[in-house]
Amino acid sequence: MHEEQTGREAALAELRARLADGLARARLTKTRLATQADLGRTTVQQVFQKAAPVPSAATVAALARVLRLPVEELLALRRAAAGQDGPETAAGTEQGPGRPITEWDPHDLEVHPAGTAPTPGPAAERVLPGYVRRDHDQALDQAVRDAAEGCSRMLVLVGTSSTGKTRACWEAVQPLAGAGWRLWHPFDPTRAHAALEDLQRVQPRTVVWLNEAQHYLGDPRVGEEIAAAVHALLTGPGRAPVLVLGTLWPQYADQYTALPTPGQPDPHSRARELLAGRTLTVPDTFTPEALRAAAALAHSGDALLADALTRAHDHGRLAQDLAGAPELLRRYHHSTPAARAVLEAAMDARRLGAGLHLPQSFLIDAAANYLDDHDYDQLTEDWVEHAFADLAHLVHGRQACLRRAAVRPRRRPPGSPRPDAVPASGAGPVFRLADYLEQHGHTTRRHLCPPASFWHAAHTHLTHPNDLHNLAQAAQARHRLQWAHYLYHRAAHYGSADSLTALTEMREEAGDHKDAEQLAHQAARQGNSSALATLAEIREEAGDRQDAEHLAHHVADHDGPYALAELAQIREEVGDRQGAEHLAHQAAEAGHSFALALLAMMREQAGDQVGAERLYRIAADHGDPYALVALAQLREQAGEAEEAERLARQAAEAGHPEALARLAQLREQAGEAEETERLARQAADYGLAPGSRDTELRQWWPYGLDPDSTPTPPWQ
C-alpha cells in the first residue's frame, strides 16, 4: 500500500513539474494561463499546489494545449496519480457506443460545410471557417465544465435552420477530446432505432450527439421511449458523467414543450419533462460585436469568413450564408419552371407532414399541376432528368436544393429476429429537400393548398402510414374531403390505426353507421380503441344511448372504463342525472372512481351541494382520496371544522397532504392565523413542503383542476 501511494505521489509530482516547466517556457503568469485555458484562476492555482488534490483530466488537457505540452503523456501521469490503471473508463468495463472525439470529422456529425466544394480525390479536405463565439457559447462551456468535473448534463440548442447550432456543439466538446472522452452519434439503421437500442449501453465520459433531435424525440413510435431512456441516462446512479447535446428548430421545440390542450392527447409528456430547463436559444443573426470578431478573423486570413461577410455584414445572418442558404434561395427562384414545380411539391409535402425522404415518382407526378398550361406544353420528354440534375447542383457549403438520399439498409446477424418492418415510402430513388428551403416553404406557402396532382401522387406513390395519415389530415383540413377519404383508407391499409379512427368519424358524420362501426372495431383489433370511444360519444350526443353504452362496454374490454366515464359526463351535461350516475357507478365498480368524483364536481359547480357531497362520499368509499379532499373543503365551507379536519387528515394518510394545505388556506382567508399555522405544520409532517402559495395549492385540486374552472375528464 505504501509503495502504491509513493508511486501515485511521484506521478503527481512529475505532472506538476512538467506543467511548471511549460509555464516558465511560455513566460506566462498563472492568471494569464487561466485566461487562455478558459479555466478559473483558483483551479489553475490548485494545479501547482502540493497539498491540492489531483486535477481533473479536462483541466490537465486544457493546460497542456496552452503550454504546448504532449496531452496524452500528461493525461497518463494524471491517471497514474489518480490511481487509474488504463483509459479513463474503469478497467475491464465495456467501452459502450461511440468512438474518441478526436477520431470524428465534424462534417460527419452534420456540421454544415462552408465555401466551395473541395477538389475531388482522396486528399480532398473540407475546411471549417474560423469560429466566432457568441453568448450561447458560455452556457455550453459551463455544461462541458460540469461534465468534465463529473456531473451529467444535457443541453439542446434551439434555432432556425443553419444558424450555427451544430458547429457550436462541436466547438464546445473540444476540451473533452484531450481528456479521452468518446462521442456517440446514433444514426444506423435509423436515428430513433439506434438511440433506443443502445442508450442503455452508454458509458461514463461519453458525449451523446442528438443533432436534429426531432428525429429522436419526435419519432411517432418510440420518441417518448427515447426521452425516457435519455432521462434515465442522465439520472441513473453510476452512469455519470455523460454530456447529451442536441439541436432543434423552434417549431419542434414549441411542439414538444407545449402543454396539452384540455381534452386532447399529450403525445410528448416525457419529451417535455426532459427538455424543461435544458434548452438554449441560438439567435438567427450575429450581434455587432460578433460581426466585429468575425471581421478580425477575416482580416487575419480566413478567406471563408471574408467572403461571407461581403454579403452578411448588413443583415448579420453569417451562419446561414456560410451554409449556403442564400444561394439555395436564389436557385429556387431562378430555376426552370419544371424544377421549381418539383421543389414546390417537395416543400408542400414536407410542410404537410410527409417524411424526410420523398420518392422521385411522387415528386414527378405531383409536379404536373404546379405548372401552368404554357409551361406544361413546353415540357420535353427528358424534362425529368434535366429538372433533377438542375436541383442536384451544389451551392455554397456543398448543399443542393434537392439531393438524392441513400437509405441505409438494416444490417443484422444471420438468424436474428427482425422487428415488424415499416413499409418504405415508395419504390425507386428518394430525395431530400434542403433544410433551408423546407423552412422557407413553411413560411411562404403556409396559406396555399396543393393542387389535385399532389394528392393523386400521394395516394399513388406513398406507402408509409404516418406520411399518408398526415397528408390525409391536411387534405381534410383544406376541405379536400374525397382525397382525405382515399388517403385515410390507404394509410389504414398500411397499418395506421389513427386513420381508421378518422374514417370512423367521417363515415358516422355521413350517416353510414354500419361502416363506421366496422371501422371502429377494426381499429380496436389493431390495439387502438379510441375509434370505438369516439363512436360511442357521437352516438350518445345523437341520442342513441343504447348503442353508445354498448360501444362503451366494448372500449372497457380493450382499454378500461374511460368511455363509460365520458358518457357519464355527457349525460350529466344534458341533464340526465340518473343515467349519468348509472354509468359512473359502472366505471367505479371497475376500479375507476374518478367518474363519480367528476360528476360530484359538476354538481357542486351547478350549485347542488347535497348531490355533490353524496357522490363525493360514494367515490371516497371506492377509495378515491381526491374525493376526501373535496369533502373536507365542503365541510369546512359548511362550518363543520372538526369533520373537515378529520376528512383532510384521512386524505393525508392516503398520501394527499394537500387536503390539509387547502384547509390551511381557507382558514388563512378567514383570518384564523393560529389554525392556519397548525394545519400547515400538519401538512408538512405528511411531506408537503412548507411555504406553498395559493397558486401552488390550486394545482392540488382534484385531478389538477382549479375549483372555479369547468371540469375536464382526468383521462384527457
QUIRA-V622597 format. One line per field, one symbol per residue. burial: 1 if it has 24 or more other ideal C-beta (glycine too) atoms within 12 Angstrom, else 0. A space follows every 50 residues. Layout:
# QUIRA-V622597
burial: ???
This chain:
# QUIRA-V622597
burial: 00000001001100110111011000000100110011110011001100 00011111111111111010100111111111000011100000111101 10010110111111100000000000011111110110111011111110 01111111111111111111111111111111111110011111111110 11111111111111111111011111111110110000111111111111 01100110000000000101110110011111111100011011101100 01011111100100011111111111111011001111111111111111 11111111111111111101100000001000110011011111111111 11100010000000000000010111001111111111111100100001 10111111111111111111111111010100111111111111111111 11111111000000011011111101011111111111110000101111 11111101101111111111111000101111111111010111111111 11110000001111111111010111111111111110000001101111 11000111111111111000000011001101100101000000001001 1110101000111111
